Every structure is written in structure tokens, then in C-alpha cells.
Amino acid sequence: MSGKLALLGGSKTLEKVDPDTFKWPVVTDDHRKAVLDVIDRGAMSGRDVTDEFAEAFAKDFERKHALMCNNGTAAIHSGFWAIGVGNSDEVICPSITFWASILQVYSLGAMPVFADVDPETLCLDPADFERCITERTKAVVVVHYAGYPADMDRIMEIANRHGVKVLEDCSHAHACYYKGRQVGTFGDVAGFSLMSGKSFAIGEAGMLTTDDREIYERAILFGHYIRHGQIELEQVKKHIGLPCGGYKYRPHQCSSAFGLVQMKYYKEQFAEIDKAMTYFCDLIDQLPGIRTHRPAEEGSTKGGWYFPLAHYNPAELGGLSVQRFADAVAAEGAGCGAGCNKPLHTHTVFTEMDIYNQGKPTRIANLPDGMTVEQVQKPLLVSETVNNLVVALPRFIHFDKEMIEQQAAAYKKVVENHADLLEGDAGLAEEGGYSATFRSKK
Ligand SMILES: *Cc1c(COP(=O)(O)O)cnc(C)c1O
């Protein structure tokens, strides 16, 4: 398809899109019935459905223990304390992720350290992870970013060699596999967000999973006083009665009920999403400038395809900025956004904010006086340029062949007519960065 681009006054590729194409989660009468039952029984703050859901979750997600929390932030927070993150510790985290992968460590007196992401996977760069390790490093957060499984072979080898604990943030990666093994089963503990936008979407909720009984019990101790009766280990048991974190992380049972029903549906739904996304990605991968973000290794998968992305190479499209590209595709009526999460290490919360009212940035709260943030936080090349080099793709819930082809046609039209967009393009992608190393398949 060629012709005048909609952004420049031409006609749109897609005149209208059925809102159900992207509606998520898919709500059935089963879900409605289960949620209403909780309300009718007055069981909103109860435990019965939550227990059943957590047990089913542990089984499917292949860990001995699962503790449901009121959100993913809480699950990750509990996980940090449970693995022993405390005052003066450093926790390494990739800079490109949602804040709730790491910001909770401030409330434990610990300091985040940001590592770069790999330009291909957009997950933690193993070499940079190793560079960040010091004698203060307690743990690393591994985010399977946008459902792309991180390089667990190398990350686990480095973590084990240095005695660094591993928390996997699986909030983007429910039922994703790394070389045949499910993510969330590699580290000491895993945290999942289950909020409405995520692949396993049940409302506001989160899940912590682990094979380690002590980690599980410590997480209960931290924010689940009502569950302290489950605690068996002597060293944990002596503290029961009050939540030692001072937090209350019990979930609402309407979410648990929704989740328990969702256990029946998600595999089938993910399979359809995978089929639809694979079809779409195969179509747009033929275009210059676009290379979809999906693992090539045998046995590695993207699960429910939360936040599907493509690498964008402006050099193959006359230097067209990603923002202008995305605006043009969106104007055609297709789903497209510029960029991904902004780098965390440049936000003032991590460069200057004095959260403890101590007279210095909390980022270096426990380092000797006179040290500066710049001394401990190096620039991160990929994290600082990645937002010029990725586009967010539509996430198809259904295998609607015609709709997928139309959306792909919008991308094709913009690529074929990209030269028309160069005039008036405000932000040419910055020179340098890792775009210089962009590996084109074509
Ligand atoms: C959504 C998300 C979280 C936090 O989960 P909530 O359920 O929103 O509290 C944590 N980490 C990542 C990577 C996320 O995307």
C-alpha cells in the first residue's frame, strides 16, 4: 500500500478498530460469578480463595511456595526483606524497568545500583551486572523485560560466583520460558505483578514465589500478620504476632477469585496471543528499520506478550525519529508508541532526593561523607539511548488475521513513505549511542 500518509492529510489505513481487539483481560461469566460470590459471602478480607489461588499458582509457576500480596510492589518489597536485604546493602537493578523493581529497597535502608541493559534483550547486561558488584552487593534484580527472558545462564553463574542473591521480577513475563525452563524458577525468589494491564491480569494483586521455606516465612512475617500461624521455623516463629515490616500486604479476595478463574484460561489465551503476535511480528520483520524484540533461542518464549516491542533503526529510514515514526503509524489507525520505560538512574529520586532527611542523596545514604552520586553511578549508554530506538507494538489478544494484516499494512505504508516525514521531523535520533551497533538482519 502506498499513498499519502494519514499524518500528512491522507486517508487512514484503518478506518476503525473494534475496541475488543485489545481489551484485556477477557472477562467471562465465570469471572463475574466468582467475584460476586466473594462479595455475597462477605469474604473480601478472607483467606480461603486466596489460599486456593496461591496453591494453584505455585503449581503452574513451578515453585514450592507462593504468597499472594495486594500488588506486585508489595510482593517484591517482601521478597527483598525475605532474602536479607538490609541497611547499607547494595541491590543491583537494570535501569530500564518500572520503578517497583527496585525503589522499595530505600524503605529497607539499602541502596540501588543501576546496571545497563543489553541492547538486544533489553534485559540486564550480564557483563555490566558483574562490573557493578562490590563488597556491599547483597542482591540483584533480574527483570524479564517486556516478556523477553533475561540471559539466566550468565546471570546465575555470575551471581553464584559472587554470592549475590537473585530476585526475579516476572511482572512482564508470566509463563515465559528461558531455554525450556520457566522464568521465576532460577533465582532465590520471584515477584509477579498481577495488575490489570499485565499478562496474568486479575485486578490489583501480586505474587511472591520461592522454593525456600525460610524466604517464604520471612515474607509472611513482613506483611501478613494474619498468616503468622503458618510459620514453622523457630528463627522466624519467635517474632510472630506483629508484621515486622510494619506493612499490611493482604490481597482483596475479589482479585483472588478472579485469579483462580484465570488459572483455567490463561494458557489457552497466551497460546492465541502468541499465535497472533508471531504472525504480526513475521509480517513487520520484513520491513527495513524494524526488528521485533523476541528471543531466538530454542525453548525461549514470550508468554502472554506483555508490552511487545520492536527495535527501531532510524539509520535505515533516513534518520527518521522514532517519535515521528510512531505518530505516523498511530495516525494510520494502528497501535504504535515511541520508546519504553525511561532510565531510572537519571531520575532525581536516584540522583538527589534526600528521602531520609540526612543531608545527602539517599542513593548514597550509607557511603562515606564526601562521596558523590557521580562517583558511584556511571553513565549507561544503552539505557540512556534506548528510548530513541524502540517502538511499542499493538498487543493482539485474538488471532484476527485480517485485523493483524491491516495493522501490519499501516507499518508498511509508513516505512514505504518515510521520506515524506523527514521534513518537519523535530527530533532526529541522537548520534552515537548504541544505534551504531544496531544489528540488522536484512
Ligand atoms: C507492574 C510492575 C511492577 C509492580 O507491580 P504492581 O502490581 O503495579 O505493584 C513491578 N515491576 C515491574 C517490572 C512492573 O511492570
The ligand as an ORCA input file, in Angstrom:
! r2SCAN-3c Opt
* xyz 0 1
  C       3.876     -3.586     37.147
  C       5.248     -3.823     37.602
  C       5.610     -3.947     38.964
  C       4.695     -3.593     40.095
  O       3.533     -4.219     40.174
  P       2.187     -3.562     40.759
  O       1.282     -4.737     40.790
  O       1.768     -2.493     39.819
  O       2.509     -3.039     42.111
  C       6.900     -4.297     39.264
  N       7.828     -4.486     38.315
  C       7.548     -4.344     37.011
  C       8.623     -4.586     36.010
  C       6.258     -3.984     36.617
  O       5.998     -3.792     35.322
*
